[in-house]
Amino acid sequence: MTKQSTFQALSDGTRRQILRYLKERDMTAGEIAEKFASSKPTISHHLSILKQADLISDQRSGQSIMYSLNTSVFEEILEWIMEFLEKKPDGPTDRKA
């Protein structure tokens, strides 16, 4: 997983909505596709991008594939963002006035 692939995956509204659904519960591709007007191949493409970014994982269950949210990636991104929010100690900065 790279931050770039994560942010690219998160840049699409459909993919963000898929993540919201998976936050509530694990779902099959069919269950996810039913929630959108998009075609099943389009949803499959979105799921592939989310999986490549390691934002979701999948596990075969019989003839279905169950998708789950991978919260560890969100924790890593949040940790990275928090680095920018931490107060810096007083002293010289690299900024020019």
Secondary structure as the mmCIF struct_conf table of DSSP 4:
data_model
#
loop_
_struct_conf.conf_type_id
_struct_conf.id
_struct_conf.beg_label_comp_id
_struct_conf.beg_label_asym_id
_struct_conf.beg_label_seq_id
_struct_conf.end_label_comp_id
_struct_conf.end_label_asym_id
_struct_conf.end_label_seq_id
HELX_RH_AL_P HELX_RH_AL_P1 LYS A 3 LEU A 10
TURN_TY1_P TURN_TY1_P1 SER A 11 SER A 11
BEND BEND1 ASP A 12 ASP A 12
HELX_RH_AL_P HELX_RH_AL_P2 GLY A 13 GLU A 24
STRN STRN1 MET A 27 THR A 28
HELX_RH_AL_P HELX_RH_AL_P3 ALA A 29 ALA A 33
TURN_TY1_P TURN_TY1_P2 GLU A 34 LYS A 35
BEND BEND2 PHE A 36 SER A 38
HELX_RH_AL_P HELX_RH_AL_P4 LYS A 40 GLN A 52
TURN_TY1_P TURN_TY1_P3 ALA A 53 ASP A 54
BEND BEND3 LEU A 55 LEU A 55
STRN STRN2 ILE A 56 SER A 61
TURN_TY1_P TURN_TY1_P4 GLY A 62 GLN A 63
STRN STRN3 SER A 64 LEU A 69
HELX_RH_AL_P HELX_RH_AL_P5 THR A 71 LEU A 85
BEND BEND4 GLU A 86 GLU A 86
HELX_LH_PP_P HELX_LH_PP_P1 LYS A 87 PRO A 89
BEND BEND5 ASP A 90 GLY A 91
BEND BEND6 ASP A 94 ASP A 94
#
